[in-house]
Structure formats: C-alpha cells, structure tokens
Amino acid sequence: MDEALAFELRRSVMTYERDRRSLALLRQDLELKRKKSEILKKQVDIGDVTRLEYIKALIEASESESSILEAVLGLRKSERTLERILGIPSGA
C-alpha cells in the first residue's frame, strides 16, 4: 500500500470513528431530551410548569432527531469512503 493511500485510509478511519462516536452521543442526548419532555408533561399536568416549557422541550427533542438523521447520513458517507478506499463494492 503506498503512502498516500495509507494516509487516506488512516484519515478515513479516524473520520468514521469520530462520526460513530458523535452519533452515539446524539442518541444519548435525544434520550435525555425525551425523558425531560416526559417529566415536563407530568409537571404540566399538575400545574408546576407551563405548556410552553413542555412544547419547547418537544421542539428540542425534534431538533435532536433531525441531527441524528444528519449524523447517520454522515456516518454512511464515511463508510462509503472506507469501502471505496478498500475496493469494496458499495453496499457489500
């Protein structure tokens, strides 16, 4: 393997690992936001917080879901780059 290809492979592996860790963190963040929304819903029901606070929490969770979708796409692109470097057919 020539030096340029080895460098590209190392860089792509690092990018893939970064994207994978980022996706895992985003999923954890979403889970926390969903739990927060559940708690706020109960607090709305008993009158401790306003419905607006609950809705804001739902919006934050929805934004996190969107970020996860973007991260999945980024991870898939990283996987495809590795496949290309290694000569693996797409989706194999």
DSSP file (Angstrom, degrees, kcal/mol; ACC not computed):
  #  RESIDUE AA STRUCTURE BP1 BP2  ACC     N-H-->O    O-->H-N    N-H-->O    O-->H-N    TCO  KAPPA ALPHA  PHI   PSI    X-CA   Y-CA   Z-CA
    1    1 A M              0   0    0      0, 0.0     0, 0.0     0, 0.0     0, 0.0   0.000 360.0 360.0 360.0 127.0    0.0    0.0    0.0
    2    2 A D     >  -     0   0    0      1,-0.1     4,-2.4     4,-0.0     5,-0.2  -0.262 360.0-107.3 -74.4 165.6    1.5    3.3   -1.0
    3    3 A E  H  > S+     0   0    0      1,-0.2     4,-2.3     2,-0.2     5,-0.2   0.861 116.5  51.0 -62.3 -39.9    2.0    6.1    1.5
    4    4 A A  H  > S+     0   0    0      2,-0.2     4,-2.4     1,-0.2    -1,-0.2   0.901 112.1  47.2 -66.3 -40.6   -0.8    8.3    0.1
    5    5 A L  H  > S+     0   0    0      2,-0.2     4,-2.5     1,-0.2    -2,-0.2   0.899 111.7  50.7 -67.5 -40.6   -3.3    5.5    0.2
    6    6 A A  H  X S+     0   0    0     -4,-2.4     4,-2.6     2,-0.2    -2,-0.2   0.907 111.0  49.2 -63.1 -41.3   -2.3    4.6    3.7
    7    7 A F  H  X S+     0   0    0     -4,-2.3     4,-2.6     2,-0.2    -2,-0.2   0.932 111.6  48.4 -62.9 -45.6   -2.7    8.2    4.8
    8    8 A E  H  X S+     0   0    0     -4,-2.4     4,-2.4     1,-0.2    -2,-0.2   0.889 111.8  50.3 -62.8 -39.2   -6.1    8.4    3.2
    9    9 A L  H  X S+     0   0    0     -4,-2.5     4,-2.5     2,-0.2    -2,-0.2   0.937 111.2  47.5 -64.6 -47.2   -7.1    5.2    4.9
   10   10 A R  H  X S+     0   0    0     -4,-2.6     4,-2.4     1,-0.2    -2,-0.2   0.926 113.5  48.3 -59.6 -44.7   -6.0    6.3    8.3
   11   11 A R  H  X S+     0   0    0     -4,-2.6     4,-2.3     1,-0.2    -1,-0.2   0.906 112.2  48.8 -62.9 -41.8   -7.8    9.7    7.9
   12   12 A S  H  X S+     0   0    0     -4,-2.4     4,-2.6     2,-0.2    -1,-0.2   0.878 110.2  50.7 -67.5 -37.6  -11.0    7.9    6.7
   13   13 A V  H  X S+     0   0    0     -4,-2.5     4,-2.6     2,-0.2    -1,-0.2   0.917 110.8  49.4 -65.0 -42.4  -10.9    5.5    9.7
   14   14 A M  H  X S+     0   0    0     -4,-2.4     4,-2.4     2,-0.2    -2,-0.2   0.909 111.9  48.6 -62.7 -42.0  -10.5    8.5   12.1
   15   15 A T  H  X S+     0   0    0     -4,-2.3     4,-2.7     2,-0.2    -2,-0.2   0.919 111.3  50.0 -63.5 -44.0  -13.4   10.3   10.4
   16   16 A Y  H  X S+     0   0    0     -4,-2.6     4,-2.5     2,-0.2    -2,-0.2   0.933 111.7  47.5 -60.1 -46.9  -15.5    7.2   10.6
   17   17 A E  H  X S+     0   0    0     -4,-2.6     4,-2.5     2,-0.2     5,-0.2   0.900 112.3  49.8 -63.2 -41.2  -14.7    6.7   14.3
   18   18 A R  H  X S+     0   0    0     -4,-2.4     4,-2.5     1,-0.2    -1,-0.2   0.929 112.1  47.6 -61.8 -45.3  -15.4   10.3   15.0
   19   19 A D  H  X S+     0   0    0     -4,-2.7     4,-2.3     1,-0.2    -2,-0.2   0.884 111.4  51.2 -63.9 -38.7  -18.8   10.2   13.2
   20   20 A R  H  X S+     0   0    0     -4,-2.5     4,-2.0     2,-0.2    -2,-0.2   0.918 112.4  45.4 -65.8 -44.0  -19.7    6.9   15.1
   21   21 A R  H  X S+     0   0    0     -4,-2.5     4,-2.3     2,-0.2    -2,-0.2   0.900 111.9  52.7 -65.5 -40.0  -18.9    8.5   18.5
   22   22 A S  H  X S+     0   0    0     -4,-2.5     4,-2.4    -5,-0.2    -2,-0.2   0.910 108.4  50.1 -61.8 -42.7  -20.8   11.6   17.6
   23   23 A L  H  X S+     0   0    0     -4,-2.3     4,-2.2     2,-0.2    -1,-0.2   0.906 109.0  52.0 -63.1 -41.8  -23.9    9.6   16.6
   24   24 A A  H  X S+     0   0    0     -4,-2.0     4,-2.0     1,-0.2    -1,-0.2   0.910 110.7  48.0 -62.1 -41.6  -23.8    7.7   19.9
   25   25 A L  H  X S+     0   0    0     -4,-2.3     4,-2.6     1,-0.2    -2,-0.2   0.903 109.8  52.1 -65.6 -40.7  -23.6   11.0   21.8
   26   26 A L  H  X S+     0   0    0     -4,-2.4     4,-2.4     1,-0.2    -1,-0.2   0.885 108.6  51.2 -62.8 -37.9  -26.5   12.4   19.8
   27   27 A R  H  X S+     0   0    0     -4,-2.2     4,-2.1     2,-0.2    -1,-0.2   0.896 110.6  48.3 -67.0 -39.2  -28.6    9.4   20.6
   28   28 A Q  H  X S+     0   0    0     -4,-2.0     4,-2.2     2,-0.2    -2,-0.2   0.915 110.8  51.7 -64.4 -41.9  -27.9    9.7   24.3
   29   29 A D  H  X S+     0   0    0     -4,-2.6     4,-2.3     1,-0.2    -2,-0.2   0.906 108.8  50.7 -61.1 -42.6  -28.8   13.4   24.1
   30   30 A L  H  X S+     0   0    0     -4,-2.4     4,-2.5     1,-0.2    -1,-0.2   0.920 107.8  52.8 -62.1 -43.6  -32.1   12.6   22.4
   31   31 A E  H  X S+     0   0    0     -4,-2.1     4,-2.2     1,-0.2    -1,-0.2   0.913 110.1  48.3 -59.8 -42.5  -32.9   10.0   25.1
   32   32 A L  H  X S+     0   0    0     -4,-2.2     4,-2.4     1,-0.2    -1,-0.2   0.900 111.1  50.4 -64.1 -40.2  -32.3   12.7   27.8
   33   33 A K  H  X S+     0   0    0     -4,-2.3     4,-2.2     2,-0.2    -2,-0.2   0.864 109.4  51.2 -67.5 -35.0  -34.4   15.2   26.0
   34   34 A R  H  X S+     0   0    0     -4,-2.5     4,-2.2     2,-0.2    -1,-0.2   0.912 110.5  48.5 -66.8 -41.3  -37.2   12.7   25.6
   35   35 A K  H  X S+     0   0    0     -4,-2.2     4,-2.3     2,-0.2    -2,-0.2   0.907 110.3  51.9 -64.2 -40.7  -37.1   11.9   29.4
   36   36 A K  H  X S+     0   0    0     -4,-2.4     4,-2.8     1,-0.2    -1,-0.2   0.914 108.8  51.2 -60.6 -42.3  -37.1   15.7   30.1
   37   37 A S  H  X S+     0   0    0     -4,-2.2     4,-2.3     1,-0.2    -1,-0.2   0.905 108.8  50.9 -62.0 -41.3  -40.2   16.0   27.9
   38   38 A E  H  X S+     0   0    0     -4,-2.2     4,-1.8     2,-0.2    -1,-0.2   0.913 111.9  47.1 -62.3 -42.5  -41.9   13.2   29.8
   39   39 A I  H  X S+     0   0    0     -4,-2.3     4,-2.2     1,-0.2    -2,-0.2   0.928 112.0  49.8 -65.0 -45.2  -41.1   14.9   33.1
   40   40 A L  H  X S+     0   0    0     -4,-2.8     4,-2.5     1,-0.2    -1,-0.2   0.872 106.5  56.3 -63.1 -35.8  -42.3   18.3   31.9
   41   41 A K  H  X S+     0   0    0     -4,-2.3     4,-2.2     2,-0.2    -1,-0.2   0.927 108.8  46.7 -60.7 -44.0  -45.5   16.7   30.6
   42   42 A K  H  X S+     0   0    0     -4,-1.8     4,-1.4     1,-0.2    -1,-0.2   0.883 111.7  51.4 -64.4 -38.0  -46.2   15.4   34.1
   43   43 A Q  H  X>S+     0   0    0     -4,-2.2     5,-2.6     2,-0.2     6,-0.8   0.857 108.4  51.4 -68.7 -33.8  -45.4   18.8   35.6
   44   44 A V  H ><5S+     0   0    0     -4,-2.5     3,-0.9     3,-0.2    -2,-0.2   0.922 106.2  55.7 -64.0 -43.4  -47.8   20.5   33.2
   45   45 A D  H 3<5S+     0   0    0     -4,-2.2    -2,-0.2     1,-0.3    -1,-0.2   0.829 114.0  39.1 -60.0 -32.7  -50.5   18.1   34.2
   46   46 A I  H 3<5S-     0   0    0     -4,-1.4    -1,-0.3    -5,-0.1    -2,-0.2   0.441 117.0-111.5 -99.1   0.7  -50.1   19.1   37.9
   47   47 A G  T <<5S+     0   0    0     -3,-0.9    -3,-0.2    -4,-0.6    -4,-0.1   0.629  81.0 122.2  86.3  14.2  -49.6   22.8   37.1
   48   48 A D  S   <S+     0   0    0     -5,-2.6     2,-0.3    -6,-0.2    -4,-0.2   0.796  78.0  21.6 -79.5 -28.8  -45.9   23.1   38.1
   49   49 A V  S    S-     0   0    0     -6,-0.8    -2,-0.2    -9,-0.2     2,-0.1  -0.899  86.5-101.1-134.3 164.7  -44.7   24.3   34.6
   50   50 A T     >  -     0   0    0     -2,-0.3     4,-1.4     1,-0.1     3,-0.3  -0.447  27.4-118.4 -83.8 159.0  -46.4   26.0   31.7
   51   51 A R  H  > S+     0   0    0      1,-0.2     4,-2.6     2,-0.2     5,-0.2   0.821 113.3  64.7 -62.5 -31.3  -47.3   24.2   28.5
   52   52 A L  H  > S+     0   0    0      1,-0.2     4,-2.5     2,-0.2    -1,-0.2   0.904  99.3  50.9 -60.3 -42.6  -44.9   26.4   26.6
   53   53 A E  H  > S+     0   0    0     -3,-0.3     4,-1.8     1,-0.2    -1,-0.2   0.902 111.0  49.3 -61.7 -40.4  -42.0   24.9   28.5
   54   54 A Y  H  X S+     0   0    0     -4,-1.4     4,-2.0     2,-0.2    -2,-0.2   0.919 110.6  49.4 -63.9 -44.4  -43.2   21.5   27.6
   55   55 A I  H  X S+     0   0    0     -4,-2.6     4,-2.4     1,-0.2    -2,-0.2   0.892 108.2  53.9 -64.4 -39.6  -43.6   22.4   23.9
   56   56 A K  H  X S+     0   0    0     -4,-2.5     4,-2.3     1,-0.2    -1,-0.2   0.901 107.9  50.6 -60.6 -39.9  -40.1   23.9   23.9
   57   57 A A  H  X S+     0   0    0     -4,-1.8     4,-2.1     2,-0.2    -2,-0.2   0.886 109.0  51.2 -65.2 -38.7  -38.7   20.6   25.2
   58   58 A L  H  X S+     0   0    0     -4,-2.0     4,-2.3     2,-0.2    -2,-0.2   0.896 109.3  50.7 -64.2 -39.8  -40.6   18.7   22.5
   59   59 A I  H  X S+     0   0    0     -4,-2.4     4,-2.5     2,-0.2    -2,-0.2   0.918 108.4  52.0 -64.2 -42.9  -39.1   21.0   19.9
   60   60 A E  H  X S+     0   0    0     -4,-2.3     4,-1.9     1,-0.2    -1,-0.2   0.904 110.1  49.2 -59.5 -41.7  -35.6   20.4   21.3
   61   61 A A  H  X S+     0   0    0     -4,-2.1     4,-2.1     2,-0.2    -1,-0.2   0.905 110.4  50.6 -64.9 -41.2  -36.2   16.6   21.0
   62   62 A S  H  X S+     0   0    0     -4,-2.3     4,-1.9     1,-0.2    -2,-0.2   0.895 109.0  51.3 -63.6 -39.9  -37.4   17.0   17.4
   63   63 A E  H  X S+     0   0    0     -4,-2.5     4,-2.1     1,-0.2    -1,-0.2   0.871 108.3  52.5 -64.5 -36.3  -34.3   19.0   16.6
   64   64 A S  H  X S+     0   0    0     -4,-1.9     4,-2.2     2,-0.2    -2,-0.2   0.892 106.1  53.5 -65.9 -39.2  -32.1   16.3   18.1
   65   65 A E  H  X S+     0   0    0     -4,-2.1     4,-2.0     1,-0.2    -2,-0.2   0.908 108.6  49.8 -61.0 -41.1  -33.9   13.7   15.9
   66   66 A S  H  X S+     0   0    0     -4,-1.9     4,-2.0     1,-0.2    -1,-0.2   0.901 108.9  52.1 -64.0 -40.8  -33.1   15.8   12.9
   67   67 A S  H  X S+     0   0    0     -4,-2.1     4,-2.3     1,-0.2    -1,-0.2   0.870 107.2  53.6 -63.2 -36.4  -29.4   16.0   14.0
   68   68 A I  H  X S+     0   0    0     -4,-2.2     4,-2.6     2,-0.2    -1,-0.2   0.918 106.5  51.3 -64.9 -43.0  -29.4   12.2   14.3
   69   69 A L  H  X S+     0   0    0     -4,-2.0     4,-2.0     1,-0.2    -2,-0.2   0.909 111.2  48.1 -60.7 -41.2  -30.6   11.7   10.8
   70   70 A E  H  X S+     0   0    0     -4,-2.0     4,-2.3     1,-0.2    -1,-0.2   0.895 111.5  50.6 -64.6 -39.9  -27.9   14.1    9.5
   71   71 A A  H  X S+     0   0    0     -4,-2.3     4,-2.6     2,-0.2    -2,-0.2   0.871 107.4  53.1 -67.3 -37.1  -25.3   12.2   11.6
   72   72 A V  H  X S+     0   0    0     -4,-2.6     4,-2.5     2,-0.2    -1,-0.2   0.918 109.4  49.2 -63.2 -42.4  -26.5    8.8   10.2
   73   73 A L  H  X S+     0   0    0     -4,-2.0     4,-2.3     2,-0.2    -2,-0.2   0.926 111.2  49.5 -62.0 -44.3  -26.0   10.2    6.7
   74   74 A G  H  X S+     0   0    0     -4,-2.3     4,-2.1     1,-0.2    -2,-0.2   0.895 111.0  49.6 -61.3 -40.6  -22.5   11.4    7.6
   75   75 A L  H  X S+     0   0    0     -4,-2.6     4,-2.5     2,-0.2    -1,-0.2   0.905 109.4  51.6 -65.4 -41.3  -21.6    8.0    9.0
   76   76 A R  H  X S+     0   0    0     -4,-2.5     4,-2.5     1,-0.2    -2,-0.2   0.890 108.9  50.9 -62.6 -38.8  -22.9    6.3    5.9
   77   77 A K  H  X S+     0   0    0     -4,-2.3     4,-2.2     2,-0.2    -1,-0.2   0.903 109.7  50.5 -64.7 -39.6  -20.7    8.6    3.8
   78   78 A S  H  X S+     0   0    0     -4,-2.1     4,-2.1     2,-0.2    -2,-0.2   0.909 110.2  50.0 -62.9 -41.9  -17.7    7.8    5.9
   79   79 A E  H  X S+     0   0    0     -4,-2.5     4,-2.6     1,-0.2    -2,-0.2   0.924 110.1  50.3 -61.5 -44.2  -18.5    4.1    5.5
   80   80 A R  H  X S+     0   0    0     -4,-2.5     4,-2.6     1,-0.2    -1,-0.2   0.887 107.7  53.5 -63.3 -38.8  -18.7    4.5    1.7
   81   81 A T  H  X S+     0   0    0     -4,-2.2     4,-2.4     2,-0.2    -1,-0.2   0.920 110.3  47.4 -61.6 -43.4  -15.4    6.3    1.7
   82   82 A L  H  X S+     0   0    0     -4,-2.1     4,-2.4     2,-0.2     6,-0.2   0.915 111.0  51.3 -63.8 -42.3  -13.8    3.4    3.5
   83   83 A E  H  X>S+     0   0    0     -4,-2.6     5,-2.9     1,-0.2     4,-0.8   0.918 110.5  49.3 -59.2 -43.3  -15.4    0.9    1.1
   84   84 A R  H ><5S+     0   0    0     -4,-2.6     3,-0.7     3,-0.2    -2,-0.2   0.927 111.6  47.8 -62.9 -45.7  -14.0    2.9   -1.8
   85   85 A I  H 3<5S+     0   0    0     -4,-2.4    -1,-0.2     1,-0.2    -2,-0.2   0.889 115.5  45.2 -62.5 -39.3  -10.5    3.1   -0.4
   86   86 A L  H 3<5S-     0   0    0     -4,-2.4    -1,-0.2    -5,-0.2    -2,-0.2   0.515 114.1-116.6 -85.0  -4.9  -10.5   -0.7    0.3
   87   87 A G  T <<5 +     0   0    0     -4,-0.8    -3,-0.2    -3,-0.7    -4,-0.1   0.744  62.1 150.5  77.6  23.5  -12.0   -1.6   -3.0
   88   88 A I      < -     0   0    0     -5,-2.9    -1,-0.3    -6,-0.2     3,-0.1  -0.762  50.9-112.9 -90.0 130.4  -15.2   -3.0   -1.5
   89   89 A P    >   -     0   0    0      0, 0.0     3,-2.0     0, 0.0    -1,-0.1  -0.278  46.0 -85.4 -60.3 148.0  -18.3   -2.7   -3.8
   90   90 A S  T 3  S+     0   0    0      1,-0.3   -10,-0.0     2,-0.1     0, 0.0  -0.305 111.7   5.9 -57.8 128.9  -21.0   -0.3   -2.4
   91   91 A G  T 3         0   0    0     -3,-0.1    -1,-0.3     1,-0.1   -11,-0.0   0.543 360.0 360.0  78.1   7.1  -23.3   -2.0    0.0
   92   92 A A    <         0   0    0     -3,-2.0    -2,-0.1    -4,-0.0    -1,-0.1   0.496 360.0 360.0 -75.1 360.0  -21.4   -5.2    0.1
